[in-house]
Amino acid sequence: MADSKWLRTYREEIKSFSEKIQDFQEGRLDKKDYKGFSGGMGSYAQRDQSRHMLRLRLPAGRLTLERLKFLADTAEKYGVKRMKLTTCETVQLHDLTAEQVPAIMEEAIAAGVICRGGGGDNPRNVMCSPLSGVQRGEAFDPTPCAEAATDYLLSVCRDIRMPRKLKIAFSNGADDSVHSAFRDMGFRAKPDGTFSLRIAGGLGAMGHRMGVPVAEAVRPNEVLYYIKAMVDTFCQHGNYENRAKARTRFMQDTLGPDGLKEAFLRNVEAAKAAGGLEITGLEAPACVEKGRGEISHPRAVPQKQEGLYAVKYHPIGGALPVEKPAELYAAIKDMPGVECRVGPDETLYILNLSAAEAETVLAATEGGAETEFEYSAACIGATVCQQGIRDSQGLLRSAVAAVREAGIPGGALPRIAISGCPSSCAAHQAGTIGFQGGVRLEDKKPQPAFRMFLGGSDAPDRARFGEAGAVILEKDIPALLVELGKAAAAAGQTWTQWSETHREDLNAIVAKYA
């Protein structure tokens, strides 16, 4: 958590932001200038410019009991009508008034929630595998590293001017849903207690890149030296002239992978020579709860701690019902050691539950995803986002309804990822099936459509981008998915089996809609 001097400065920034948002609301500040300021505070105006989004930074996705209560209280106090779990492990509050945004920012501090750097050209929310510390097969728990990285980046964010944003992720080695293989910095835990590190990966409208492997034995207590080196390398070689190419992945083009690695490692050595960034106290808090009983349920995940479980709750499209934080808080507030995590797949995970406690939490989180397909991710979409082109949330709801009505069995369709514009907020390039919002000409008239991506993966050691293919009319996508699911089900196969053994059939079905 930031120190008192940092917080005093942050509170002054909130006061300044309060003036800026009023100037924007009353027409004294244009959209571009306001966005340049508001993004750094974690807030953006929506498509309806009288309404605003606020992004709550949650290091490692940790929605602690204190933070969960803050979320519940805020929803009630301010009449929040829309909440969104994000693919960067944060929570977004939507449809806020200009007066509400700075007030919530200030009140969030007491719950350990800082909004600074939630948007704009800043280091963004530091991500971590959501089941770190409890997942079977993990190398070790990198959560303390993610939180130390957050504290460091917040301490320096005012002193640096990067070309654009920086996204950092820590994988526990058993799960790479945080996409460490193609983040600006991706640390992956190894069984020997060190990290492998890739840099300068990323997604986006101007192309996507896998990260460049630069180190294989990064000691956890030295990760801040590598982060400082990445910031320095980006500031030295990033593109300050062209925002479209002002991301770390484009340094692979300008320096070449080998040149980038060399420049980065020079900065690592310089940072280590300067010293002062070793992390102490990295031991993750031990889970002291004792497991009791057994439970078998599709949403109950056995932890590595015997007798304990994590419960998954995935509201469709990550659209968290506004009453859910209060319901969940009431269910777990007297359960010692229990906490929530926001995952990068827009799923909420509730950890450290006994069998009986898991039963209680399962009952409190009914109504979400039931099949693998329903765990699909979608950005907030064009009905809310200024940058959006297509209604990704509406498309996902329509697809889920169509698949349910058709009775497609679980497993016959994979999770999909829907981004409402060329930006990659839902990581559609990495989805087994991905859709990117756009248009298609029909009778010389532009119609709502999505480009389809096939074959992406974020599995550890098998990360790959999907192949961009056909552009499908938005109205036809639910029918396309139903036909694909029926074909896999008719063959008695899962989507993975069918898509690998019936590629010609898959392509023929897609071609009908293209």
Disulfide bonds with the S-S distance in Angstrom:
none
